[in-house]
Amino acid sequence: MIKRFRKPKESNRKTTQVINERSPFPFVEAFNSLRTSLKYVSGSTDSKVFLITSAIPSEGKSTTAINLAITLAKDDNKVLLIDADLRKPSLQRYLKVRPGTMPGLSEVVTKQATIADAIGNYEILNIDLMMSGKRPPNPAELLASPNMPDMINNLRSDYDYIIIDTPPAGVVTDASIMSEFVDGVILVVRQAYSTQQQVLHAKHNLEQVKANILGVVLNNYDLSKNAKAGSATQHYYYYGD
């Protein structure tokens, strides 16, 4: 029987912006464009596992991972979203999943739980989730375990797309390690936040392990200079190679 995450209770606490019927058109359309780009890639190479990272924290990588997964699922695709940030996981907070609801990635990789034990269906968003699990003392070593690519390969036959949220590539090695097990990497860059040097450093770290960098999502792009007063909004844009 498939485990299901309960519908989250309403909260006054500020959370990430998740695509819904009230989302502004440019916001939704940006993710539709990203979905189209990924479908073009996956259609020509059978790619289906994508890693989301950034240069530094707070650039919106987790928001991008969540909304990309939702957008891909809207086309009747079976989508799995994995929180591979074993240092500072965000998905459970953004999606209001109670910690310890079920085992997570760390338990699967250390063979303390099966893949089936660690995956639940988030019915309201029509996606499956695997949370990060218990925080290990050695995240990078855990992600580098041979059990990690074995797990991903086992999941490939069960899903149309697998989206993996990882720590910033410019800060720790986790994203670089995992980039070897996936089909492509998307780098999230927040406008006027990370510096050019920080972004290039993250790109260099990924290129050092020959990661397949598909492109960049420019987050928090402000069009207010070109908009009428009071109508400014924020968008996501996708730039491929």
C-alpha positions as CSV (number, residue, x, y, z in Angstrom):
1,M,0.0,0.0,0.0
2,I,1.3,3.5,-0.9
3,K,1.9,5.7,2.0
4,R,0.3,9.2,1.7
5,F,1.3,12.4,3.3
6,R,-1.6,14.2,4.9
7,K,-2.8,17.5,3.5
8,P,-1.0,20.2,5.4
9,K,-2.8,22.4,7.8
10,E,-3.1,26.1,6.9
11,S,-0.4,28.2,8.6
12,N,0.3,31.9,8.9
13,R,4.0,31.2,8.7
14,K,5.7,32.4,5.6
15,T,6.5,29.5,3.2
16,T,7.8,29.1,-0.3
17,Q,5.6,29.9,-3.3
18,V,4.1,26.7,-4.6
19,I,2.3,26.7,-7.9
20,N,-1.5,26.6,-7.6
21,E,-4.6,28.0,-9.3
22,R,-3.9,31.4,-7.9
23,S,-0.3,31.7,-9.1
24,P,0.5,34.6,-11.5
25,F,0.7,33.7,-15.1
26,P,4.4,34.6,-15.7
27,F,5.4,32.5,-12.7
28,V,3.5,29.4,-14.0
29,E,4.6,30.0,-17.6
30,A,8.3,30.2,-16.6
31,F,8.1,26.6,-15.2
32,N,6.1,25.5,-18.2
33,S,9.0,26.7,-20.3
34,L,11.5,24.8,-18.1
35,R,9.4,21.7,-18.4
36,T,9.4,22.0,-22.2
37,S,13.2,22.3,-22.2
38,L,13.6,19.2,-20.0
39,K,11.2,17.2,-22.1
40,Y,13.2,18.1,-25.2
41,V,16.4,16.8,-23.4
42,S,14.7,13.7,-22.1
43,G,13.0,12.9,-25.4
44,S,16.3,12.8,-27.3
45,T,18.5,11.1,-24.6
46,D,16.0,9.3,-22.4
47,S,17.1,11.5,-19.5
48,K,14.8,11.6,-16.5
49,V,16.9,12.3,-13.3
50,F,17.7,15.9,-12.7
51,L,19.6,17.6,-9.9
52,I,18.8,21.1,-8.7
53,T,21.5,23.1,-7.0
54,S,22.7,26.7,-6.5
55,A,26.0,28.6,-5.8
56,I,25.1,29.6,-2.2
57,P,22.2,29.2,0.2
58,S,18.9,31.0,-0.2
59,E,18.9,31.3,-4.0
60,G,15.6,29.4,-4.4
61,K,16.8,25.9,-5.4
62,S,14.3,24.1,-3.2
63,T,11.4,26.3,-4.5
64,T,12.6,25.5,-8.0
65,A,12.7,21.8,-7.3
66,I,9.2,21.7,-5.9
67,N,7.6,23.7,-8.6
68,L,9.4,21.9,-11.4
69,A,8.2,18.6,-10.0
70,I,4.6,19.9,-9.8
71,T,4.7,21.2,-13.3
72,L,6.1,17.9,-14.7
73,A,3.3,16.0,-12.9
74,K,0.6,18.1,-14.6
75,D,1.3,16.2,-17.8
76,D,0.3,12.9,-16.1
77,N,3.9,12.1,-15.5
78,K,4.9,10.0,-12.5
79,V,7.3,12.3,-10.6
80,L,9.5,11.7,-7.6
81,L,11.0,14.6,-5.6
82,I,14.0,13.7,-3.4
83,D,15.4,15.9,-0.7
84,A,19.2,15.1,-0.8
85,D,20.2,18.1,1.3
86,L,21.2,16.0,4.3
87,R,22.8,19.1,6.0
88,K,19.9,21.6,6.0
89,P,16.8,20.0,4.4
90,S,14.1,22.4,3.3
91,L,11.4,20.3,1.6
92,Q,9.7,19.1,4.7
93,R,9.5,22.6,6.0
94,Y,8.2,24.1,2.7
95,L,5.7,21.3,2.2
96,K,4.8,21.1,5.9
97,V,5.6,17.5,6.3
98,R,6.1,16.5,9.9
99,P,9.7,15.3,10.5
100,G,10.0,11.6,11.2
101,T,6.8,10.8,9.4
102,M,8.6,8.0,7.6
103,P,12.2,7.0,6.8
104,G,14.1,9.1,4.3
105,L,17.1,9.1,2.0
106,S,19.7,8.6,4.7
107,E,18.0,5.5,6.0
108,V,17.7,4.0,2.5
109,V,21.3,4.5,1.6
110,T,22.5,3.0,4.9
111,K,20.1,0.1,4.4
112,Q,18.1,0.9,7.5
113,A,14.9,1.1,5.3
114,T,13.8,0.1,1.9
115,I,12.9,2.4,-1.0
116,A,9.2,1.6,-0.6
117,D,9.4,2.5,3.1
118,A,10.8,5.9,2.4
119,I,8.5,7.1,-0.4
120,G,5.1,8.6,0.2
121,N,2.6,10.2,-2.1
122,Y,1.9,13.9,-1.6
123,E,-1.6,13.7,-3.0
124,I,-2.4,17.4,-3.1
125,L,0.5,18.0,-5.5
126,N,0.2,14.7,-7.3
127,I,3.9,13.8,-6.7
128,D,5.8,11.3,-4.7
129,L,8.3,12.4,-2.0
130,M,11.4,11.0,-0.4
131,M,12.5,13.2,2.5
132,S,16.1,13.5,3.6
133,G,15.7,11.3,6.7
134,K,17.9,11.5,9.8
135,R,20.8,13.9,9.6
136,P,24.0,11.8,9.3
137,P,27.4,12.9,10.7
138,N,29.0,12.4,7.3
139,P,26.7,13.7,4.5
140,A,29.2,13.7,1.7
141,E,30.5,10.2,2.5
142,L,27.0,8.9,2.6
143,L,26.1,10.4,-0.8
144,A,29.3,9.0,-2.3
145,S,28.3,5.5,-1.1
146,P,27.8,2.9,-3.9
147,N,24.3,2.4,-2.5
148,M,23.3,5.9,-3.9
149,P,23.6,5.2,-7.6
150,D,22.1,1.8,-7.0
151,M,19.0,3.4,-5.4
152,I,18.7,5.9,-8.3
153,N,19.0,3.2,-10.9
154,N,16.3,1.1,-9.1
155,L,14.0,4.1,-9.2
156,R,14.5,4.9,-12.9
157,S,12.0,2.2,-14.0
158,D,9.3,3.5,-11.7
159,Y,9.2,7.1,-12.6
160,D,9.0,9.4,-15.6
161,Y,11.0,12.1,-13.8
162,I,13.1,12.2,-10.7
163,I,14.0,15.7,-9.3
164,I,16.7,15.9,-6.6
165,D,17.2,18.9,-4.4
166,T,20.9,19.2,-3.1
167,P,23.0,21.6,-1.1
168,P,24.7,24.6,-2.8
169,A,27.5,23.4,-5.2
170,G,29.6,26.4,-4.3
171,V,29.6,25.6,-0.5
172,V,29.9,21.9,-0.1
173,T,30.8,18.9,-2.4
174,D,27.4,17.1,-2.1
175,A,26.0,18.3,-5.4
176,S,29.2,17.5,-7.3
177,I,29.2,14.0,-5.8
178,M,25.6,13.4,-6.8
179,S,26.0,14.9,-10.3
180,E,27.8,11.8,-11.3
181,F,24.6,9.7,-10.8
182,V,22.1,12.0,-12.6
183,D,21.3,12.9,-16.2
184,G,21.6,16.6,-15.8
185,V,22.2,19.5,-13.5
186,I,20.2,22.8,-13.2
187,L,21.9,25.7,-11.5
188,V,19.6,28.2,-9.7
189,V,20.9,31.8,-9.5
190,R,19.2,34.5,-7.6
191,Q,19.4,37.9,-9.2
192,A,21.4,40.5,-7.3
193,Y,22.2,38.0,-4.5
194,S,25.1,35.7,-5.4
195,T,28.1,37.3,-7.0
196,Q,29.5,36.4,-10.4
197,Q,32.5,34.9,-8.7
198,Q,30.3,32.6,-6.5
199,V,28.3,31.4,-9.5
200,L,31.5,30.7,-11.5
201,H,33.0,28.9,-8.5
202,A,29.9,26.6,-8.3
203,K,30.0,26.0,-12.0
204,H,33.7,25.2,-11.8
205,N,33.1,22.6,-9.0
206,L,30.5,20.9,-11.1
207,E,32.6,20.9,-14.3
208,Q,35.5,19.4,-12.3
209,V,33.5,16.2,-12.0
210,K,32.2,16.5,-15.6
211,A,28.7,17.3,-14.5
212,N,26.2,17.7,-17.3
213,I,25.0,21.3,-16.6
214,L,21.9,21.8,-18.7
215,G,21.4,25.5,-17.9
216,V,20.5,28.1,-15.4
217,V,17.3,29.2,-13.7
218,L,17.4,32.9,-13.0
219,N,15.3,33.4,-9.8
220,N,13.8,36.5,-8.3
221,Y,14.1,38.5,-11.5
222,D,12.4,41.9,-11.0
223,L,10.7,43.4,-14.0
224,S,9.6,46.5,-12.0
225,K,11.8,48.8,-14.1
226,N,9.8,47.8,-17.2
227,A,6.4,47.6,-15.5
228,K,3.8,50.2,-14.5
229,A,4.0,51.5,-10.9
230,G,2.4,49.0,-8.5
231,S,2.4,46.1,-10.9
232,A,5.9,44.8,-10.4
233,T,6.2,41.0,-9.9
234,Q,8.9,38.4,-9.7
235,H,9.6,35.7,-12.2
236,Y,11.7,32.6,-13.0
237,Y,13.5,32.4,-16.3
238,Y,15.3,29.5,-17.8
239,Y,18.5,29.8,-19.9
240,G,19.9,26.6,-21.5
241,D,23.3,26.2,-23.0
